[in-house]
Amino acid sequence: MTPSVTIIMATYNRAHFIVETLQSIENQTFENWECLIIDDGGTDNTAEVITPILEYNKRFRFLKRPDKYLKGLPGCRNYGLDVAKGDYIIFFDDDDIVHPQNLELCVTELSQKDISFCRYIRHAFMGDFMYDFDYSKVYTSFYIDANDVEKILKNELPFNSCAVMWKKDCFVNNRFTEHLMYAEEWELYSRIISTGIRGISIDKCLFYGRKHANSNTGEFYTHNPIRRASKKEAILLVVQNLKEKQLLSPSLLRYFIQLSLGFKEYHLFSKILNKLQLTIFEKVQLQLFYFTLPLRLSVFGKWKKIKKLNQ
C-alpha cells in the first residue's frame, strides 16, 4: 500500500536517542506511513542500534544522503522530499518524542478542509520523558495564511520545524536552502506561506522536543559562528522574499533592523539596505532609526524596570 504520510528524519550521531524516537513513531494510531531516516554521514553506531527495528518494520527505511545534496539538515530533508511517496510530509528530529495521535489528527484536519498544512503545539523537555499523553480529540483551532507571516517571523506564532504537517504540493516549487545550517525552516516555511496558501493550527500538543546543548538551537545560543552566520543569511533571504512579494511591512523591516544589531560583525544592517530599492531620504531615515535604536532600547528597558518596581 502506498503510504499516505512520509516522515522525513535526518540523523547524525544520535544512536543514544534515536531508538526512543522511532518507538514513538511506531506507536502512532495512524498506521499508513513511511519513515525515511536519512543518515548525514554519522560515525557512531546508529545503523547498528536501529537494525532490529528496520528488520521487523519495513515502514522504516535507512538511507544515506547522496553527495549531490549538501551535508547538513537541509540537504538531508531535500533528499527525503525527492524520494517521498506520501501525499503528506512531516519532518521529525532524531532525538524527540512524537505524540501517538500526531499523524492521525493532522491527516484528519488536512483531509476534511481546503488547507495545505496543519500546525500543532510543541512542548520541550529535558532528561527522561514522562509518557503521560492526553488522548482527547477536543481542541480549538484557527486558520493561518499570508497575513500571519509577520507573526511567524517574529515568533509570536511559533512555527517549529517538527510542529507542522504539509501537503506534498507545498514543496513542488519550494525546497530547503541547503547552505543554511540554522534557521533553515524559518526561512522556508515563511517563504511557502507567503505564496498565499492557507493552513490550520490546532491547540493540542502533538510533539515533544528534547532540549540539550548539542542541538542546533543550543549551539546558536552559545554563539556558534556557523549557526550565527546561517541566521544572518536566512534573514537576508527572508527580506528578499518579502520584498519580491510586497509583504515587507514597515514593522517587519524595523524588526529585521533591530535583529541586525546582534550581527554587527556581518554588517547585516548594510546588507539589508542593499536588498531594498530605497530613496536617499528613506535610507537616511532607516540609518537614523538604526543608530539611535540602542539608546532607545536602553531607556525603554530602564523604564520597564522602574514600572515593575512601582507596581
C-alpha positions as CSV (number, residue, x, y, z in Angstrom):
1,M,0.0,0.0,0.0
2,T,1.3,3.5,-0.9
3,P,1.8,5.4,2.3
4,S,-0.3,8.5,2.9
5,V,2.3,10.2,5.1
6,T,6.1,10.4,4.6
7,I,8.1,11.2,7.8
8,I,11.5,12.6,7.0
9,M,14.1,12.3,9.7
10,A,17.7,13.5,9.2
11,T,20.1,11.8,11.6
12,Y,23.7,12.4,12.7
13,N,25.4,10.5,15.6
14,R,22.2,10.1,17.7
15,A,22.4,6.4,18.5
16,H,21.7,7.3,22.1
17,F,18.4,8.9,21.3
18,I,17.0,7.7,18.0
19,V,15.6,4.3,19.1
20,E,13.2,6.0,21.6
21,T,12.1,8.4,18.8
22,L,11.4,5.6,16.4
23,Q,9.5,3.7,19.0
24,S,7.2,6.8,19.4
25,I,6.6,6.7,15.7
26,E,5.7,3.0,15.8
27,N,3.1,3.8,18.4
28,Q,1.1,6.1,16.1
29,T,-2.6,5.5,16.0
30,F,-2.5,6.2,12.2
31,E,-0.7,3.4,10.5
32,N,-0.3,4.3,6.8
33,W,3.1,6.0,6.9
34,E,6.7,5.6,5.8
35,C,9.6,6.9,7.7
36,L,12.8,7.9,5.8
37,I,15.8,8.0,8.1
38,I,18.4,10.0,6.2
39,D,22.0,9.5,7.5
40,D,24.1,12.6,7.2
41,G,27.5,10.7,7.4
42,G,27.4,9.9,11.0
43,T,30.3,7.9,12.6
44,D,28.5,6.3,15.6
45,N,26.6,3.0,15.8
46,T,23.2,4.4,14.7
47,A,22.9,1.8,11.9
48,E,23.5,-1.0,14.4
49,V,21.0,0.1,17.1
50,I,18.2,0.6,14.6
51,T,18.7,-2.6,12.6
52,P,16.2,-4.6,14.7
53,I,13.5,-2.0,14.0
54,L,14.3,-1.9,10.3
55,E,14.1,-5.7,10.1
56,Y,10.7,-6.1,11.6
57,N,9.1,-2.9,10.5
58,K,9.5,-2.2,6.8
59,R,7.8,1.2,7.0
60,F,11.2,2.4,8.2
61,R,13.9,3.0,5.6
62,F,17.5,3.9,6.4
63,L,19.1,5.9,3.6
64,K,22.5,7.6,3.1
65,R,22.4,11.2,1.9
66,P,23.8,11.2,-1.7
67,D,26.7,13.6,-2.4
68,K,24.7,15.8,-4.7
69,Y,22.9,17.1,-1.6
70,L,24.9,19.3,0.7
71,K,25.9,17.9,4.1
72,G,23.5,19.1,6.8
73,L,19.9,19.0,7.8
74,P,18.5,20.9,4.7
75,G,20.3,18.6,2.3
76,C,19.0,15.5,4.0
77,R,15.5,16.8,4.1
78,N,15.6,17.8,0.4
79,Y,16.7,14.3,-0.4
80,G,13.8,12.9,1.6
81,L,11.4,15.1,-0.3
82,D,12.7,13.8,-3.6
83,V,12.1,10.2,-2.7
84,A,9.0,10.6,-0.5
85,K,5.9,8.6,-1.6
86,G,3.3,10.1,0.7
87,D,0.7,12.8,-0.1
88,Y,1.6,14.4,3.3
89,I,5.0,15.4,4.5
90,I,6.2,15.8,8.1
91,F,9.7,16.4,9.5
92,F,10.8,14.8,12.8
93,D,14.1,15.1,14.5
94,D,16.1,12.1,15.7
95,D,16.0,12.9,19.4
96,D,12.4,13.8,20.1
97,I,9.2,12.1,21.1
98,V,6.0,12.1,19.0
99,H,2.5,12.0,20.5
100,P,0.7,8.8,19.4
101,Q,-2.1,10.8,17.8
102,N,0.2,13.1,15.8
103,L,-0.3,11.7,12.3
104,E,-4.0,10.7,12.9
105,L,-5.1,14.2,13.9
106,C,-3.1,16.0,11.2
107,V,-4.3,13.8,8.4
108,T,-7.9,14.2,9.6
109,E,-7.6,18.0,9.5
110,L,-5.9,18.0,6.1
111,S,-8.4,15.7,4.5
112,Q,-11.5,17.5,5.7
113,K,-10.6,21.1,4.9
114,D,-9.3,23.0,1.9
115,I,-6.0,23.7,3.6
116,S,-2.3,23.0,2.8
117,F,-0.8,22.4,6.3
118,C,-1.7,21.6,9.9
119,R,0.3,23.2,12.7
120,Y,0.1,22.0,16.3
121,I,1.7,22.7,19.6
122,R,5.2,21.5,20.5
123,H,6.5,21.3,24.1
124,A,10.1,20.9,25.2
125,F,11.5,18.5,27.8
126,M,14.9,17.7,29.4
127,G,16.1,14.4,30.7
128,D,13.8,11.4,30.8
129,F,10.4,11.8,29.0
130,M,7.2,11.3,31.1
131,Y,4.9,9.2,29.0
132,D,1.6,10.7,30.1
133,F,-0.3,11.6,26.9
134,D,-3.6,13.5,26.5
135,Y,-5.7,11.5,24.1
136,S,-8.6,13.9,23.9
137,K,-9.7,14.9,20.4
138,V,-11.4,18.1,21.6
139,Y,-9.5,21.2,20.8
140,T,-9.8,24.7,19.4
141,S,-8.3,25.8,16.0
142,F,-7.7,28.8,13.8
143,Y,-6.6,29.4,10.3
144,I,-3.2,30.7,9.1
145,D,-2.4,32.4,5.8
146,A,0.0,35.0,4.3
147,N,-1.4,37.7,6.7
148,D,0.3,35.8,9.6
149,V,3.8,35.7,8.1
150,E,4.8,38.6,10.3
151,K,3.7,36.8,13.5
152,I,5.6,33.7,12.3
153,L,8.8,35.6,11.6
154,K,8.6,37.4,14.9
155,N,7.9,34.1,16.7
156,E,4.7,35.5,18.0
157,L,3.2,32.4,16.3
158,P,5.9,29.8,16.8
159,F,6.4,27.6,13.7
160,N,8.8,24.9,14.8
161,S,10.2,22.6,12.1
162,C,8.7,19.5,13.7
163,A,5.3,21.0,14.5
164,V,3.6,21.0,11.2
165,M,2.4,18.5,8.6
166,W,2.3,19.7,4.9
167,K,0.6,18.6,1.8
168,K,3.4,17.5,-0.5
169,D,2.3,20.0,-3.2
170,C,3.7,22.8,-0.9
171,F,7.2,21.6,-1.9
172,V,6.8,21.4,-5.6
173,N,8.5,24.8,-6.1
174,N,10.0,25.1,-2.6
175,R,13.0,23.4,-1.1
176,F,15.3,24.0,1.9
177,T,18.2,26.3,1.2
178,E,21.0,23.8,1.6
179,H,23.8,26.1,2.6
180,L,21.9,27.2,5.7
181,M,22.9,25.5,8.9
182,Y,20.4,27.3,11.2
183,A,17.0,28.9,10.7
184,E,16.5,27.0,7.5
185,E,12.9,26.1,8.4
186,W,12.2,29.7,9.5
187,E,13.3,30.8,6.0
188,L,11.5,28.1,4.1
189,Y,8.2,28.0,6.0
190,S,7.7,31.7,5.8
191,R,8.5,31.5,2.1
192,I,5.9,28.8,1.5
193,I,3.2,30.5,3.5
194,S,3.9,33.9,1.8
195,T,2.8,32.3,-1.5
196,G,-0.8,32.6,-0.3
197,I,-1.6,29.1,0.8
198,R,-3.9,28.5,3.8
199,G,-3.4,26.2,6.8
200,I,-4.9,25.4,10.2
201,S,-3.5,25.4,13.7
202,I,-4.8,23.1,16.3
203,D,-4.5,23.8,20.0
204,K,-3.1,20.4,21.0
205,C,0.5,19.3,21.9
206,L,1.5,16.6,19.4
207,F,5.3,16.7,19.7
208,Y,7.9,16.9,22.4
209,G,11.3,18.4,21.6
210,R,14.3,17.2,23.7
211,K,16.5,20.1,24.9
212,H,20.2,19.6,25.1
213,A,23.4,21.5,24.4
214,N,24.3,19.7,21.3
215,S,21.3,20.7,19.3
216,N,21.5,23.3,16.5
217,T,19.4,25.7,18.6
218,G,21.6,25.1,21.7
219,E,24.7,25.9,19.6
220,F,23.2,29.1,18.2
221,Y,22.5,30.4,21.7
222,T,26.1,29.6,22.7
223,H,27.3,31.8,19.8
224,N,28.4,29.1,17.5
225,P,29.8,31.0,14.4
226,I,28.4,28.6,11.9
227,R,24.9,28.9,13.3
228,R,25.1,32.7,13.6
229,A,26.3,33.1,10.1
230,S,23.4,31.0,8.9
231,K,20.8,33.1,10.8
232,K,22.3,36.2,9.1
233,E,21.9,34.6,5.7
234,A,18.4,33.4,6.5
235,I,17.4,37.0,7.5
236,L,18.7,38.3,4.1
237,L,16.8,35.6,2.2
238,V,13.6,36.3,4.1
239,V,13.9,40.1,3.4
240,Q,14.5,39.4,-0.3
241,N,11.4,37.1,-0.5
242,L,9.1,39.5,1.3
243,K,10.3,42.4,-0.8
244,E,9.6,40.4,-4.0
245,K,6.1,39.5,-2.7
246,Q,5.4,43.1,-1.5
247,L,5.0,41.7,2.1
248,L,7.8,43.6,3.8
249,S,5.8,45.9,6.1
250,P,7.4,48.8,7.9
251,S,7.1,47.0,11.3
252,L,8.8,43.9,9.8
253,L,11.5,46.0,8.4
254,R,12.1,47.6,11.8
255,Y,12.1,44.2,13.3
256,F,14.9,43.0,11.0
257,I,16.9,46.1,11.6
258,Q,16.6,45.5,15.3
259,L,17.8,41.9,14.8
260,S,20.8,43.3,12.8
261,L,22.1,44.9,16.0
262,G,23.1,41.4,17.1
263,F,25.0,40.7,13.9
264,K,27.3,43.7,13.6
265,E,30.3,41.6,12.7
266,Y,28.5,40.6,9.5
267,H,27.4,44.2,8.6
268,L,23.9,42.9,8.4
269,F,22.2,46.3,8.6
270,S,24.1,47.5,5.5
271,K,23.3,44.2,3.7
272,I,19.6,44.6,4.4
273,L,19.6,48.2,3.0
274,N,21.3,46.8,-0.1
275,K,18.4,44.4,-0.6
276,L,16.0,47.3,-0.8
277,Q,15.4,49.9,-3.5
278,L,15.3,53.0,-1.3
279,T,15.4,56.7,-2.0
280,I,18.2,58.7,-0.3
281,F,15.6,60.0,2.2
282,E,14.4,56.5,3.1
283,K,18.0,55.3,3.7
284,V,18.7,58.3,5.9
285,Q,15.5,57.5,7.9
286,L,16.5,53.9,8.4
287,Q,20.1,54.8,9.3
288,L,18.8,57.2,11.9
289,F,16.5,54.6,13.3
290,Y,19.4,52.1,13.4
291,F,22.0,54.3,15.1
292,T,19.6,55.6,17.8
293,L,18.0,52.2,18.5
294,P,20.4,51.1,21.2
295,L,19.8,54.2,23.2
296,R,16.0,53.9,22.9
297,L,16.1,50.2,23.8
298,S,18.2,51.1,26.9
299,V,15.8,53.8,28.0
300,F,12.8,51.5,27.4
301,G,14.5,48.8,29.5
302,K,15.1,51.1,32.4
303,W,11.5,52.4,32.2
304,K,10.2,48.9,32.4
305,K,12.3,48.1,35.5
306,I,11.1,51.3,37.2
307,K,7.5,50.5,36.3
308,K,7.8,47.0,37.7
309,L,9.3,48.3,41.0
310,N,6.4,50.7,41.4
311,Q,3.8,48.0,40.9
